[in-house]
Amino acid sequence: MIVRRRTWLYRLAGQRFVQSISFKCPVTASQVREALRRSVGAPEELWGRSSTDLATPPRFRTI
């Protein structure tokens, strides 16, 4: 099953908090990775968001 979302959350290497990126139409994770590689760099982590998800992004524990 291929997941298509309009809003995605991502974290780059070395970043502590997530950032979001939105598209006009739903896109796949590979399309998001390619867009991020061209603009800001390769994401270390990537999550698709839907309208039914919680309003707050996931939190990371620092060790």
Secondary structure, DSSP 8 states (H G I E B T S, - for coil): ----EEEEEEEETT-SS-EEEEEEEEE-HHHHHHHHHHHT--EEEEEEE-TTS-SS-------
